[in-house]
């Protein structure tokens, strides 16, 4: 009976996972969801103090590992550190990103390059680095984080009175690239027992952005559920894809956007 129950349970107990950028607005919720279901999570980032501040309640369940997604050698060092400690890496969540520049007509060539590299190039670097480990253990799950603006164009009327929140063009273009990278590596790595999927959040403004009530009202009206997303709304998709319940799913994208992208 226990074997049957475990087969159908959304459980990730004792699975070793790396979550990049796991102490930020959405990253923290991803980590909380995973550890609540028994995962052993390593949060990769550049700022141990920020990790301690934001993740203090998880000090015995989540471990900080120093790593910079802009630097291939730093990524290799971080992943190798986890591998040496645990002997396996079951799941990699590519959540971290960085960017620069915002307004379309003011975006410099350098801004564009930095944004595309920080959102898309960084995901490629992490996938490339994790492949040898997952090949050696003959299994693994990679979960990439995209965005609703990697699927649809912004409704610019929403931003008429809030240009400081406008989504820049290189961000959406790079997040669309993340979706294609997911399909590419799902196809490339399937024969090794490695699954690659993505989760696409939408309308999850930070606490700072939420202070602009007029802007939030516009966001809420764009969703079918009439509200913005709460970070905890996102966690379940990652728990599912990381669990054995999703063992026959690869190359797919789960959209968590309150219905934003369906119309």
ZAMARGU-4260 file (C-alpha; in steps of 0.2 Angstrom, whole numbers, plus 5000, padded with zeros to 4 digits):
<rodrens>
0) 5000/5000/5000 | 5014/5012/5004 | 5022/5009/4987 | 5005/5013/4979 | 5003/5029/4989
5) 5021/5035/4985 | 5017/5033/4967 | 5003/5045/4967 | 5009/5057/4980 | 5017/5074/4976
10) 5032/5071/4986 | 5050/5077/4984 | 5057/5070/5001 | 5076/5070/5002 | 5078/5075/4983
15) 5093/5087/4981 | 5089/5103/4972 | 5098/5119/4967 | 5087/5134/4965 | 5096/5149/4958
20) 5091/5166/4965 | 5080/5157/4978 | 5079/5171/4991 | 5070/5184/4980 | 5052/5189/4978
25) 5047/5173/4969 | 5062/5162/4972 | 5058/5162/4991 | 5041/5155/4988 | 5048/5142/4976
30) 5060/5136/4990 | 5047/5137/5003 | 5036/5125/4993 | 5050/5113/4989 | 5056/5112/5007
35) 5038/5110/5014 | 5037/5094/5004 | 5053/5087/5010 | 5066/5093/4998 | 5084/5097/5002
40) 5087/5114/4994 | 5103/5123/4990 | 5100/5141/4986 | 5113/5148/4974 | 5116/5167/4974
45) 5129/5180/4977 | 5123/5187/4994 | 5124/5176/5009 | 5118/5191/5020 | 5102/5193/5009
50) 5100/5174/5011 | 5101/5174/5030 | 5089/5189/5031 | 5076/5182/5019 | 5077/5164/5023
55) 5081/5164/5042 | 5065/5153/5045 | 5073/5139/5034 | 5090/5139/5041 | 5089/5120/5044
60) 5081/5116/5028 | 5089/5127/5015 | 5108/5129/5012 | 5116/5144/5004 | 5129/5140/4990
65) 5139/5154/4983 | 5137/5156/4964 | 5136/5169/4951 | 5125/5165/4935 | 5135/5178/4925
70) 5151/5168/4927 | 5153/5150/4921 | 5167/5146/4932 | 5157/5151/4947 | 5142/5141/4942
75) 5154/5125/4940 | 5161/5128/4957 | 5144/5130/4965 | 5137/5114/4957 | 5152/5104/4960
80) 5151/5109/4979 | 5134/5102/4980 | 5138/5087/4970 | 5153/5083/4982 | 5142/5085/4998
85) 5127/5075/4991 | 5133/5064/4978 | 5119/5069/4967 | 5108/5084/4960 | 5091/5078/4957
90) 5083/5095/4952 | 5089/5112/4945 | 5078/5127/4945 | 5084/5141/4934 | 5076/5156/4943
95) 5089/5169/4944 | 5091/5183/4931 | 5099/5200/4929 | 5095/5214/4917 | 5099/5233/4914
100) 5089/5246/4905 | 5070/5248/4902 | 5062/5261/4890 | 5062/5254/4873 | 5069/5269/4864
105) 5082/5273/4876 | 5089/5255/4877 | 5108/5255/4872 | 5116/5241/4863 | 5125/5237/4880
110) 5109/5237/4889 | 5101/5225/4877 | 5116/5213/4878 | 5117/5213/4897 | 5098/5210/4898
115) 5098/5195/4885 | 5113/5187/4893 | 5106/5189/4911 | 5089/5182/4907 | 5093/5169/4893
120) 5112/5167/4893 | 5113/5163/4911 | 5100/5149/4909 | 5110/5141/4896 | 5126/5142/4906
125) 5117/5133/4921 | 5110/5120/4910 | 5126/5117/4901 | 5135/5115/4918 | 5122/5103/4926
130) 5122/5091/4911 | 5137/5080/4915 | 5131/5078/4933 | 5114/5072/4927 | 5121/5061/4914
135) 5132/5052/4926 | 5117/5049/4938 | 5106/5045/4923 | 5092/5056/4928 | 5088/5074/4933
140) 5075/5087/4931 | 5078/5105/4925 | 5065/5118/4928 | 5067/5135/4919 | 5057/5151/4924
145) 5050/5161/4910 | 5037/5175/4910 | 5020/5179/4903 | 5029/5192/4892 | 5039/5178/4884
150) 5022/5173/4877 | 5012/5189/4874 | 5016/5207/4871 | 5013/5219/4885 | 4997/5229/4885
155) 5005/5246/4885 | 4989/5255/4890 | 4992/5248/4908 | 5008/5257/4909 | 5003/5274/4903
160) 5003/5281/4921 | 5017/5269/4927 | 5031/5270/4914 | 5043/5265/4928 | 5036/5248/4929
165) 5036/5245/4910 | 5042/5228/4905 | 5058/5231/4893 | 5059/5223/4876 | 5075/5212/4879
170) 5067/5204/4895 | 5052/5197/4885 | 5062/5192/4870 | 5075/5183/4882 | 5060/5175/4891
175) 5053/5168/4875 | 5071/5162/4872 | 5070/5152/4888 | 5054/5143/4882 | 5063/5138/4866
180) 5079/5133/4876 | 5067/5122/4887 | 5061/5113/4871 | 5078/5111/4864 | 5086/5103/4879
185) 5071/5092/4882 | 5074/5085/4865 | 5092/5084/4867 | 5093/5076/4885 | 5078/5065/4884
190) 5088/5050/4880 | 5098/5052/4895 | 5083/5052/4907 | 5084/5070/4910 | 5068/5081/4909
195) 5067/5099/4905 | 5052/5110/4908 | 5047/5128/4912 | 5035/5138/4923 | 5029/5154/4916
200) 5023/5166/4930 | 5012/5181/4926 | 5006/5196/4936 | 5017/5194/4952 | 5022/5212/4956
205) 5034/5215/4970 | 5028/5222/4987 | 5036/5239/4981 | 5026/5239/4965 | 5010/5234/4974
210) 5010/5251/4983 | 5004/5259/4967 | 4986/5254/4969 | 4980/5262/4953 | 4993/5251/4943
215) 4988/5236/4952 | 4970/5238/4948 | 4974/5238/4930 | 4984/5222/4932 | 4970/5214/4941
220) 4958/5218/4927 | 4969/5209/4915 | 4967/5192/4924 | 4953/5180/4923 | 4953/5178/4942
225) 4953/5197/4945 | 4968/5198/4956 | 4987/5198/4955 | 4997/5182/4960 | 5004/5179/4977
230) 5021/5171/4978 | 5013/5156/4986 | 5002/5153/4971 | 5018/5149/4961 | 5025/5136/4972
235) 5014/5121/4967 | 5020/5120/4949 | 5038/5118/4955 | 5033/5105/4967 | 5023/5095/4954
240) 5037/5096/4941 | 5050/5091/4953 | 5040/5076/4960 | 5039/5059/4953 | 5021/5063/4948
245) 5028/5072/4933 | 5041/5059/4927 | 5033/5058/4910 | 5032/5076/4907 | 5046/5085/4897
250) 5047/5100/4885 | 5032/5108/4892 | 5027/5125/4900 | 5016/5127/4914 | 5008/5144/4914
255) 5003/5152/4931 | 4996/5169/4927 | 4978/5169/4933 | 4972/5167/4915 | 4981/5183/4908
260) 4988/5175/4892 | 4972/5166/4886 | 4964/5182/4879
</rodrens>
